[in-house]
């Protein structure tokens, strides 16, 4: 099997070695994965519109590569950690 990824071709054993060590080829390839906006939306289980709003508001770091936008999964995880809410004493979650 030959797979084209960017400008590099992966053939047979090379491709198998790459994908078998990570388990899959997608958003969870590694903890340091680079994601598209669509993959980030899927990872956070939100709409693409929400991802774009978070980026434009400066709440979510992103990288421009030419006309493409990419996000580090580490930055998404940092955003989640910064925005994690703890339950206040006496209030019940609804």
MOPAC internal coordinates of N, CA, C and O (Angstrom, degrees):
PM7 1SCF
backbone

  N    0.0000 0     0.00 0     0.00 0    0    0    0
  C    1.4422 1     0.00 0     0.00 0    1    0    0
  C    1.5225 1   108.26 1     0.00 0    2    1    0
  O    1.2310 1   120.59 1   -42.94 1    3    2    1
  N    1.3234 1   116.48 1   137.06 1    3    2    1
  C    1.4556 1   122.41 1   176.51 1    5    3    2
  C    1.5139 1   108.11 1  -118.93 1    6    5    3
  O    1.2310 1   120.81 1   -50.30 1    7    6    5
  N    1.3200 1   116.06 1   129.70 1    7    6    5
  C    1.4496 1   121.55 1  -179.37 1    9    7    6
  C    1.5162 1   108.43 1  -122.47 1   10    9    7
  O    1.2310 1   120.80 1   -45.80 1   11   10    9
  N    1.3217 1   116.08 1   134.20 1   11   10    9
  C    1.4637 1   120.80 1   177.70 1   13   11   10
  C    1.5116 1   107.57 1   -96.45 1   14   13   11
  O    1.2310 1   120.68 1   -55.66 1   15   14   13
  N    1.3079 1   116.30 1   124.34 1   15   14   13
  C    1.4654 1   121.49 1   177.33 1   17   15   14
  C    1.5130 1   106.65 1  -130.58 1   18   17   15
  O    1.2310 1   121.00 1   -73.83 1   19   18   17
  N    1.3224 1   115.69 1   106.17 1   19   18   17
  C    1.4618 1   119.27 1  -175.01 1   21   19   18
  C    1.5085 1   109.25 1    65.45 1   22   21   19
  O    1.2310 1   120.47 1    50.14 1   23   22   21
  N    1.3181 1   116.72 1  -129.86 1   23   22   21
  C    1.4536 1   119.95 1  -179.97 1   25   23   22
  C    1.5238 1   111.89 1   -96.73 1   26   25   23
  O    1.2310 1   120.07 1  -179.77 1   27   26   25
  N    1.3355 1   117.47 1     0.23 1   27   26   25
  C    1.4570 1   121.36 1  -176.99 1   29   27   26
  C    1.5224 1   109.91 1  -104.08 1   30   29   27
  O    1.2310 1   120.53 1   -41.66 1   31   30   29
  N    1.3225 1   116.59 1   138.34 1   31   30   29
  C    1.4584 1   121.38 1   175.23 1   33   31   30
  C    1.5164 1   108.07 1   -99.32 1   34   33   31
  O    1.2310 1   120.75 1   -45.32 1   35   34   33
  N    1.3177 1   116.18 1   134.68 1   35   34   33
  C    1.4559 1   122.19 1   176.67 1   37   35   34
  C    1.5157 1   107.12 1  -111.29 1   38   37   35
  O    1.2310 1   120.53 1   -53.03 1   39   38   37
  N    1.3167 1   116.58 1   126.97 1   39   38   37
  C    1.4586 1   119.65 1  -177.87 1   41   39   38
  C    1.5180 1   110.27 1  -122.25 1   42   41   39
  O    1.2310 1   121.20 1   -37.63 1   43   42   41
  N    1.3163 1   115.30 1   142.37 1   43   42   41
  C    1.4517 1   123.93 1   171.14 1   45   43   42
  C    1.5065 1   115.74 1    41.25 1   46   45   43
  O    1.2310 1   120.23 1    66.32 1   47   46   45
  N    1.3273 1   117.16 1  -113.68 1   47   46   45
  C    1.4621 1   123.55 1  -173.05 1   49   47   46
  C    1.5242 1   112.18 1   -61.50 1   50   49   47
  O    1.2310 1   119.86 1   143.24 1   51   50   49
  N    1.3532 1   117.87 1   -36.76 1   51   50   49
  C    1.4648 1   120.17 1   178.88 1   53   51   50
  C    1.5252 1   110.94 1   -59.19 1   54   53   51
  O    1.2310 1   120.88 1   132.15 1   55   54   53
  N    1.3337 1   115.92 1   -47.85 1   55   54   53
  C    1.4597 1   120.68 1  -179.38 1   57   55   54
  C    1.5196 1   110.74 1   -65.70 1   58   57   55
  O    1.2310 1   120.27 1   137.68 1   59   58   57
  N    1.3272 1   117.08 1   -42.32 1   59   58   57
  C    1.4665 1   121.04 1   179.50 1   61   59   58
  C    1.5246 1   110.44 1   -61.81 1   62   61   59
  O    1.2310 1   119.81 1   138.42 1   63   62   61
  N    1.3128 1   117.96 1   -41.58 1   63   62   61
  C    1.4677 1   121.50 1   179.79 1   65   63   62
  C    1.5223 1   110.61 1   -64.65 1   66   65   63
  O    1.2310 1   120.44 1   139.08 1   67   66   65
  N    1.3363 1   116.77 1   -40.92 1   67   66   65
  C    1.4516 1   120.68 1  -179.88 1   69   67   66
  C    1.5262 1   110.92 1   -63.99 1   70   69   67
  O    1.2310 1   120.15 1   132.63 1   71   70   69
  N    1.3205 1   117.31 1   -47.37 1   71   70   69
  C    1.4550 1   120.08 1  -174.40 1   73   71   70
  C    1.5146 1   112.94 1   -80.62 1   74   73   71
  O    1.2310 1   119.12 1   149.05 1   75   74   73
  N    1.3325 1   119.28 1   -30.95 1   75   74   73
  C    1.4547 1   119.66 1  -177.31 1   77   75   74
  C    1.5176 1   111.88 1   -70.64 1   78   77   75
  O    1.2310 1   119.46 1   147.25 1   79   78   77
  N    1.3252 1   118.64 1   -32.75 1   79   78   77
  C    1.4571 1   120.19 1  -179.77 1   81   79   78
  C    1.5239 1   111.40 1   -71.13 1   82   81   79
  O    1.2310 1   120.12 1   150.86 1   83   82   81
  N    1.3118 1   117.38 1   -29.14 1   83   82   81
  C    1.4560 1   120.83 1  -178.52 1   85   83   82
  C    1.5173 1   111.89 1   -96.46 1   86   85   83
  O    1.2310 1   119.82 1   164.01 1   87   86   85
  N    1.3126 1   117.94 1   -15.99 1   87   86   85
  C    1.4529 1   120.57 1   179.79 1   89   87   86
  C    1.5110 1   112.84 1    91.74 1   90   89   87
  O    1.2310 1   119.62 1   142.26 1   91   90   89
  N    1.3235 1   118.33 1   -37.74 1   91   90   89
  C    1.4614 1   121.04 1   179.04 1   93   91   90
  C    1.5157 1   108.18 1  -158.43 1   94   93   91
  O    1.2310 1   121.16 1   -12.32 1   95   94   93
  N    1.2927 1   115.38 1   167.68 1   95   94   93
  C    1.4495 1   120.47 1   178.12 1   97   95   94
  C    1.5131 1   107.21 1  -114.81 1   98   97   95
  O    1.2310 1   120.34 1   -80.62 1   99   98   97
  N    1.3008 1   116.95 1    99.38 1   99   98   97
  C    1.4489 1   121.44 1  -176.62 1  101   99   98
  C    1.5122 1   109.91 1  -178.34 1  102  101   99
  O    1.2310 1   120.22 1    22.20 1  103  102  101
  N    1.3458 1   117.19 1  -157.80 1  103  102  101
  C    1.4521 1   120.90 1  -176.41 1  105  103  102
  C    1.5214 1   114.72 1   -56.74 1  106  105  103
  O    1.2310 1   119.66 1   151.96 1  107  106  105
  N    1.3215 1   118.26 1   -28.04 1  107  106  105
  C    1.4602 1   119.19 1  -178.23 1  109  107  106
  C    1.5201 1   111.80 1  -103.07 1  110  109  107
  O    1.2310 1   120.06 1  -149.09 1  111  110  109
  N    1.3315 1   117.50 1    30.91 1  111  110  109
  C    1.4632 1   122.14 1   177.75 1  113  111  110
  C    1.5157 1   110.58 1   -55.93 1  114  113  111
  O    1.2310 1   119.77 1   131.28 1  115  114  113
  N    1.3179 1   118.05 1   -48.72 1  115  114  113
  C    1.4624 1   123.68 1   175.46 1  117  115  114
  C    1.5193 1   107.14 1  -148.50 1  118  117  115
  O    1.2310 1   119.85 1   -15.52 1  119  118  117
  N    1.3218 1   117.89 1   164.48 1  119  118  117
  C    1.4652 1   118.67 1   176.53 1  121  119  118
  C    1.5212 1   112.20 1   -62.58 1  122  121  119
  O    1.2310 1   119.76 1   158.81 1  123  122  121
  N    1.3357 1   118.07 1   -21.19 1  123  122  121
  C    1.4563 1   122.35 1  -177.42 1  125  123  122
  C    1.5264 1   111.73 1  -101.75 1  126  125  123
  O    1.2310 1   120.05 1  -156.16 1  127  126  125
  N    1.3152 1   117.51 1    23.84 1  127  126  125
  C    1.4561 1   122.27 1  -174.83 1  129  127  126
  C    1.5250 1   111.94 1   -62.21 1  130  129  127
  O    1.2310 1   121.35 1   -30.06 1  131  130  129
  N    1.3218 1   115.03 1   149.94 1  131  130  129
  C    1.4592 1   122.77 1   173.14 1  133  131  130
  C    1.5209 1   106.44 1  -100.17 1  134  133  131
  O    1.2310 1   120.57 1   -53.31 1  135  134  133
  N    1.3349 1   116.51 1   126.69 1  135  134  133
  C    1.4549 1   121.95 1  -175.45 1  137  135  134
  C    1.5190 1   111.72 1  -115.97 1  138  137  135
  O    1.2310 1   120.99 1   -28.34 1  139  138  137
  N    1.3142 1   115.72 1   151.66 1  139  138  137
  C    1.4558 1   120.82 1   168.98 1  141  139  138
  C    1.5276 1   107.29 1   -77.19 1  142  141  139
  O    1.2310 1   120.23 1   -11.16 1  143  142  141
  N    1.3036 1   117.17 1   168.84 1  143  142  141
  C    1.4692 1   121.02 1   177.02 1  145  143  142
  C    1.5230 1   110.51 1   -60.60 1  146  145  143
  O    1.2310 1   120.74 1   140.98 1  147  146  145
  N    1.3239 1   116.19 1   -39.02 1  147  146  145
  C    1.4614 1   121.02 1   179.86 1  149  147  146
  C    1.5268 1   111.09 1   -64.91 1  150  149  147
  O    1.2310 1   120.34 1   138.17 1  151  150  149
  N    1.3390 1   116.95 1   -41.83 1  151  150  149
  C    1.4558 1   120.83 1   178.34 1  153  151  150
  C    1.5241 1   110.88 1   -66.91 1  154  153  151
  O    1.2310 1   120.34 1   142.55 1  155  154  153
  N    1.3313 1   116.96 1   -37.45 1  155  154  153
  C    1.4626 1   120.82 1   177.98 1  157  155  154
  C    1.5262 1   110.15 1   -63.94 1  158  157  155
  O    1.2310 1   120.55 1   138.57 1  159  158  157
  N    1.3322 1   116.55 1   -41.43 1  159  158  157
  C    1.4666 1   120.53 1   177.80 1  161  159  158
  C    1.5271 1   110.57 1   -61.95 1  162  161  159
  O    1.2310 1   120.64 1   138.04 1  163  162  161
  N    1.3138 1   116.38 1   -41.96 1  163  162  161
  C    1.4578 1   120.62 1   178.17 1  165  163  162
  C    1.5285 1   110.57 1   -65.28 1  166  165  163
  O    1.2310 1   120.51 1   137.26 1  167  166  165
  N    1.3225 1   116.64 1   -42.74 1  167  166  165
  C    1.4687 1   121.94 1   179.98 1  169  167  166
  C    1.5260 1   110.98 1   -60.03 1  170  169  167
  O    1.2310 1   120.22 1   137.02 1  171  170  169
  N    1.3404 1   117.19 1   -42.98 1  171  170  169
  C    1.4602 1   121.64 1  -179.88 1  173  171  170
  C    1.5225 1   112.97 1   -86.62 1  174  173  171
  O    1.2310 1   120.58 1   172.18 1  175  174  173
  N    1.3130 1   116.49 1    -7.82 1  175  174  173
  C    1.4636 1   123.00 1  -178.03 1  177  175  174
  C    1.5296 1   111.37 1    58.20 1  178  177  175
  O    1.2310 1   121.91 1  -132.03 1  179  178  177
  N    1.3281 1   113.95 1    47.97 1  179  178  177
  C    1.4600 1   122.16 1   176.26 1  181  179  178
  C    1.5224 1   107.96 1  -131.00 1  182  181  179
  O    1.2310 1   120.91 1    -4.93 1  183  182  181
  N    1.3197 1   115.87 1   175.07 1  183  182  181
  C    1.4636 1   119.51 1   179.44 1  185  183  182
  C    1.5264 1   110.85 1   -78.95 1  186  185  183
  O    1.2310 1   121.19 1   -20.03 1  187  186  185
  N    1.3230 1   115.33 1   159.97 1  187  186  185
  C    1.4602 1   121.38 1   175.34 1  189  187  186
  C    1.5331 1   109.70 1   -61.52 1  190  189  187
  O    1.2310 1   120.67 1   144.71 1  191  190  189
  N    1.3100 1   116.31 1   -35.29 1  191  190  189
  C    1.4678 1   121.30 1   177.98 1  193  191  190
  C    1.5358 1   110.69 1   -60.28 1  194  193  191
  O    1.2310 1   119.99 1   140.03 1  195  194  193
  N    1.3291 1   117.62 1   -39.97 1  195  194  193
  C    1.4603 1   121.40 1   178.43 1  197  195  194
  C    1.5247 1   110.85 1   -64.47 1  198  197  195
  O    1.2310 1   120.26 1   136.86 1  199  198  197
  N    1.3331 1   117.11 1   -43.14 1  199  198  197
  C    1.4683 1   121.27 1   178.15 1  201  199  198
  C    1.5277 1   109.76 1   -59.81 1  202  201  199
  O    1.2310 1   120.23 1   133.09 1  203  202  201
  N    1.3254 1   117.17 1   -46.91 1  203  202  201
  C    1.4615 1   120.72 1  -178.98 1  205  203  202
  C    1.5288 1   111.54 1   -63.48 1  206  205  203
  O    1.2310 1   120.17 1   143.09 1  207  206  205
  N    1.3187 1   117.28 1   -36.91 1  207  206  205
  C    1.4673 1   120.90 1   177.90 1  209  207  206
  C    1.5274 1   110.23 1   -66.71 1  210  209  207
  O    1.2310 1   120.04 1   136.16 1  211  210  209
  N    1.3355 1   117.54 1   -43.84 1  211  210  209
  C    1.4606 1   120.83 1   178.44 1  213  211  210
  C    1.5362 1   111.05 1   -61.13 1  214  213  211
  O    1.2310 1   120.54 1   141.55 1  215  214  213
  N    1.3296 1   116.57 1   -38.45 1  215  214  213
  C    1.4617 1   120.43 1   178.18 1  217  215  214
  C    1.5296 1   110.39 1   -68.20 1  218  217  215
  O    1.2310 1   119.78 1   134.35 1  219  218  217
  N    1.3251 1   118.02 1   -45.65 1  219  218  217
  C    1.4715 1   120.61 1  -177.07 1  221  219  218
  C    1.5294 1   111.76 1   -68.74 1  222  221  219
  O    1.2310 1   120.29 1   151.33 1  223  222  221
  N    1.3462 1   117.05 1   -28.67 1  223  222  221
  C    1.4680 1   121.25 1   177.34 1  225  223  222
  C    1.5258 1   112.15 1   -80.17 1  226  225  223
  O    1.2310 1   120.03 1   173.67 1  227  226  225
  N    1.3323 1   117.54 1    -6.33 1  227  226  225
  C    1.4554 1   120.84 1  -179.36 1  229  227  226
  C    1.5199 1   114.03 1    80.71 1  230  229  227
  O    1.2310 1   120.20 1  -169.08 1  231  230  229
  N    1.3235 1   117.22 1    10.92 1  231  230  229
  C    1.4579 1   120.64 1  -179.35 1  233  231  230
  C    1.5243 1   112.65 1   -84.29 1  234  233  231
  O    1.2310 1   120.57 1   158.54 1  235  234  233
  N    1.3238 1   116.52 1   -21.46 1  235  234  233
  C    1.4617 1   121.66 1  -177.07 1  237  235  234
  C    1.5237 1   108.60 1  -129.36 1  238  237  235
  O    1.2310 1   120.87 1   -61.94 1  239  238  237
  N    1.3319 1   115.94 1   118.06 1  239  238  237
  C    1.4698 1   121.10 1  -179.02 1  241  239  238
  C    1.5237 1   110.28 1   -69.05 1  242  241  239
  O    1.2310 1   121.18 1   -33.61 1  243  242  241
  N    1.3199 1   115.36 1   146.39 1  243  242  241
  C    1.4602 1   120.42 1   177.70 1  245  243  242
  C    1.5169 1   109.75 1  -148.65 1  246  245  243
  O    1.2310 1   121.57 1   -11.50 1  247  246  245
  N    1.3349 1   114.60 1   168.50 1  247  246  245
  C    1.4608 1   122.19 1  -177.58 1  249  247  246
  C    1.5207 1   107.65 1  -126.16 1  250  249  247
  O    1.2310 1   120.51 1   -43.70 1  251  250  249
  N    1.3096 1   116.62 1   136.30 1  251  250  249
  C    1.4577 1   120.43 1   173.13 1  253  251  250
  C    1.5233 1   108.07 1   -98.79 1  254  253  251
  O    1.2310 1   120.67 1   -53.50 1  255  254  253
  N    1.3067 1   116.33 1   126.50 1  255  254  253
  C    1.4654 1   122.55 1   175.11 1  257  255  254
  C    1.5225 1   105.03 1  -121.23 1  258  257  255
  O    1.2310 1   121.08 1   -80.13 1  259  258  257
  N    1.3212 1   115.53 1    99.87 1  259  258  257
  C    1.4595 1   119.13 1  -171.93 1  261  259  258
  C    1.5162 1   107.97 1    63.67 1  262  261  259
  O    1.2310 1   120.58 1    55.01 1  263  262  261
  N    1.3222 1   116.50 1  -124.99 1  263  262  261
  C    1.4624 1   120.28 1   177.45 1  265  263  262
  C    1.5220 1   112.01 1   -96.26 1  266  265  263
  O    1.2310 1   120.28 1  -179.68 1  267  266  265
  N    1.3136 1   117.08 1     0.32 1  267  266  265
  C    1.4607 1   122.03 1  -179.59 1  269  267  266
  C    1.5257 1   110.52 1   -90.08 1  270  269  267
  O    1.2310 1   121.24 1   -29.95 1  271  270  269
  N    1.3170 1   115.23 1   150.05 1  271  270  269
  C    1.4562 1   122.01 1   176.59 1  273  271  270
  C    1.5149 1   108.50 1  -112.82 1  274  273  271
  O    1.2310 1   120.60 1   -46.29 1  275  274  273
  N    1.3241 1   116.45 1   133.71 1  275  274  273
  C    1.4632 1   121.28 1   179.18 1  277  275  274
  C    1.5194 1   109.20 1  -131.49 1  278  277  275
  O    1.2310 1   120.98 1   -28.93 1  279  278  277
  N    1.3303 1   115.73 1   151.07 1  279  278  277
  C    1.4524 1   121.90 1   179.53 1  281  279  278
  C    1.5175 1   109.20 1  -128.09 1  282  281  279
  O    1.2310 1   120.65 1   -41.58 1  283  282  281
  N    1.3296 1   116.37 1   138.42 1  283  282  281
  C    1.4598 1   121.09 1   173.52 1  285  283  282
  C    1.5223 1   107.85 1   -77.96 1  286  285  283
  O    1.2310 1   120.52 1   -44.27 1  287  286  285
  N    1.3137 1   116.62 1   135.73 1  287  286  285
  C    1.4625 1   119.30 1   177.06 1  289  287  286
  C    1.5320 1   110.62 1   -63.30 1  290  289  287
  O    1.2310 1   119.92 1   147.12 1  291  290  289
  N    1.3256 1   117.76 1   -32.88 1  291  290  289
  C    1.4712 1   121.35 1   176.08 1  293  291  290
  C    1.5276 1   110.99 1   -59.17 1  294  293  291
  O    1.2310 1   120.13 1   139.65 1  295  294  293
  N    1.3462 1   117.36 1   -40.35 1  295  294  293
  C    1.4659 1   121.05 1   179.27 1  297  295  294
  C    1.5221 1   111.09 1   -66.85 1  298  297  295
  O    1.2310 1   120.39 1   143.39 1  299  298  297
  N    1.3176 1   116.87 1   -36.61 1  299  298  297
  C    1.4637 1   120.83 1   177.62 1  301  299  298
  C    1.5255 1   109.37 1   -66.21 1  302  301  299
  O    1.2310 1   120.57 1   136.75 1  303  302  301
  N    1.3353 1   116.51 1   -43.25 1  303  302  301
  C    1.4652 1   120.36 1   178.59 1  305  303  302
  C    1.5263 1   111.05 1   -64.39 1  306  305  303
  O    1.2310 1   119.98 1   142.62 1  307  306  305
  N    1.3420 1   117.65 1   -37.38 1  307  306  305
  C    1.4674 1   121.38 1   175.71 1  309  307  306
  C    1.5270 1   110.58 1   -63.00 1  310  309  307
  O    1.2310 1   120.58 1   137.38 1  311  310  309
  N    1.3295 1   116.50 1   -42.62 1  311  310  309
  C    1.4693 1   120.68 1   177.37 1  313  311  310
  C    1.5259 1   109.96 1   -58.83 1  314  313  311
  O    1.2310 1   120.46 1   135.77 1  315  314  313
  N    1.3313 1   116.72 1   -44.23 1  315  314  313
  C    1.4568 1   120.33 1   179.13 1  317  315  314
  C    1.5252 1   111.49 1   -61.43 1  318  317  315
  O    1.2310 1   120.59 1   136.34 1  319  318  317
  N    1.3265 1   116.47 1   -43.66 1  319  318  317
  C    1.4679 1   120.76 1  -179.63 1  321  319  318
  C    1.5348 1   111.32 1   -64.14 1  322  321  319
  O    1.2310 1   120.49 1   139.66 1  323  322  321
  N    1.3363 1   116.66 1   -40.34 1  323  322  321
  C    1.4717 1   120.55 1  -179.97 1  325  323  322
  C    1.5224 1   111.97 1   -66.79 1  326  325  323
  O    1.2310 1   120.50 1   150.40 1  327  326  325
  N    1.3164 1   116.65 1   -29.60 1  327  326  325
  C    1.4624 1   120.51 1  -174.36 1  329  327  326
  C    1.5270 1   113.41 1  -104.84 1  330  329  327
  O    1.2310 1   120.59 1  -167.84 1  331  330  329
  N    1.2929 1   116.49 1    12.16 1  331  330  329
  C    1.4641 1   120.33 1   179.07 1  333  331  330
  C    1.5271 1   108.75 1   -70.49 1  334  333  331
  O    1.2310 1   121.17 1   -48.61 1  335  334  333
  N    1.3010 1   115.37 1   131.39 1  335  334  333
  C    1.4635 1   120.92 1  -179.27 1  337  335  334
  C    1.5191 1   109.00 1  -104.48 1  338  337  335
  O    1.2310 1   121.50 1   -43.10 1  339  338  337
  N    1.3067 1   114.74 1   136.90 1  339  338  337
  C    1.4607 1   120.36 1   175.35 1  341  339  338
  C    1.5175 1   108.01 1  -101.10 1  342  341  339
  O    1.2310 1   121.12 1   -35.03 1  343  342  341
  N    1.3032 1   115.47 1   144.97 1  343  342  341
  C    1.4535 1   121.16 1  -179.93 1  345  343  342
  C    1.5307 1   108.57 1   -69.97 1  346  345  343
  O    1.2310 1   120.94 1   -48.51 1  347  346  345
  N    1.3148 1   115.80 1   131.49 1  347  346  345
  C    1.4611 1   120.66 1   177.93 1  349  347  346
  C    1.5158 1   109.68 1   -82.48 1  350  349  347
  O    1.2310 1   121.23 1   -34.37 1  351  350  349
  N    1.3011 1   115.25 1   145.63 1  351  350  349
  C    1.4689 1   121.67 1   179.07 1  353  351  350
  C    1.5315 1   109.84 1   -58.29 1  354  353  351
  O    1.2310 1   121.17 1   -48.52 1  355  354  353
  N    1.3262 1   115.37 1   131.48 1  355  354  353
  C    1.4531 1   120.73 1   176.32 1  357  355  354
  C    1.5139 1   114.57 1    90.43 1  358  357  355
  O    1.2310 1   119.59 1   169.23 1  359  358  357
  N    1.3079 1   118.39 1   -10.77 1  359  358  357
  C    1.4642 1   120.93 1   178.44 1  361  359  358
  C    1.5099 1   109.09 1  -103.45 1  362  361  359
  O    1.2310 1   120.61 1   -40.87 1  363  362  361
  N    1.2851 1   116.44 1   139.13 1  363  362  361
  C    1.4603 1   121.04 1   177.79 1  365  363  362
  C    1.5134 1   109.08 1  -102.45 1  366  365  363
  O    1.2310 1   121.32 1   -37.66 1  367  366  365
  N    1.3026 1   115.08 1   142.34 1  367  366  365
  C    1.4695 1   120.29 1   174.89 1  369  367  366
  C    1.5135 1   108.45 1   -72.96 1  370  369  367
  O    1.2310 1   120.59 1   -43.39 1  371  370  369
  N    1.3191 1   116.48 1   136.61 1  371  370  369
  C    1.4659 1   118.54 1   179.42 1  373  371  370
  C    1.4964 1   111.95 1  -104.99 1  374  373  371
  O    1.2310 1   120.10 1   180.00 1  375  374  373

